[in-house]
Amino acid sequence: MSAKNLDRHNRFRSITVGFRVSPEENEQINRVVAISGLSKQEYCYRRCMKQDIIVHGGNPKVFKALKNNLADVLTELKNKNEVSDEMLEIIRLITETLREMKGELNE
């Protein structure tokens, strides 16, 4: 049995919440979670509770996720004649994340 995992308000998260997604939706979720630098649980929790997702530029996981997602975008753009709505959303998210990180680095 794993150790108890308390949230920042010292509450034990003992309830499991699950939902079904398509393989494409799962891929999309995994991409945005990787870019956020959060765990999938924490990302989904914050999104459901309408809390801000703050990406910290010093996190190596974030840089690696951005690099991998940019490589995926480039591959897809080379192989397809049109860009899907999901890919446009990933491009928007990467651009927004890089802008925020640039502003964070300049301060």
SVG drawing of the C-alpha trace seen along z (x, -y; Angstrom):
<svg xmlns="http://www.w3.org/2000/svg" viewBox="-16 -42 32 44">
<polyline fill="none" stroke="black" stroke-width="0.4" points="0.0,0.0 1.3,-3.4 1.9,-6.2 -0.9,-8.7 -0.8,-11.7 -1.9,-14.9 -2.8,-18.0 -1.5,-21.5 -4.4,-21.9 -3.4,-18.7 -6.4,-16.7 -6.0,-13.1 -7.2,-12.4 -9.0,-9.0 -11.6,-9.2 -10.8,-8.0 -12.3,-9.8 -12.0,-8.3 -13.4,-9.0 -13.0,-7.5 -11.3,-9.2 -10.5,-8.2 -6.9,-7.4 -6.6,-10.8 -7.9,-12.6 -5.5,-10.6 -2.6,-11.7 -3.7,-15.3 -4.0,-15.1 -0.6,-13.5 1.0,-16.3 -0.5,-19.2 0.3,-17.4 4.0,-17.0 4.2,-20.7 2.8,-21.7 5.4,-19.8 2.7,-18.6 1.6,-15.0 -1.5,-14.0 -3.5,-13.8 -2.5,-17.3 -3.1,-18.7 -6.6,-17.2 -7.5,-18.3 -6.5,-21.9 -8.3,-22.0 -11.5,-20.6 -11.3,-23.0 -10.6,-25.9 -7.3,-26.7 -4.4,-28.2 -1.8,-26.0 1.6,-27.7 4.5,-26.4 7.9,-27.0 10.7,-27.5 13.5,-26.1 11.9,-22.6 13.9,-20.3 10.8,-18.1 9.1,-21.1 12.0,-21.8 12.1,-18.2 8.4,-18.1 8.5,-21.3 11.4,-19.9 9.5,-16.6 6.3,-18.3 7.9,-20.7 9.6,-17.7 6.2,-16.0 4.6,-19.1 7.4,-19.4 7.0,-15.7 3.2,-16.1 3.5,-19.3 6.0,-17.6 3.8,-14.5 0.3,-16.1 -1.2,-18.6 -3.5,-20.1 -3.2,-20.7 -5.7,-19.2 -7.5,-21.3 -5.7,-19.3 -2.3,-20.1 -3.3,-23.8 -4.1,-23.7 -0.8,-22.1 1.0,-24.8 -0.9,-27.5 -0.1,-26.0 3.7,-25.7 3.7,-29.3 2.0,-30.6 4.3,-28.5 7.4,-29.8 6.2,-33.4 5.5,-33.1 8.9,-31.5 10.6,-34.2 8.9,-36.8 9.8,-34.9 13.5,-34.8 13.5,-38.5 12.3,-39.5"/>
</svg>
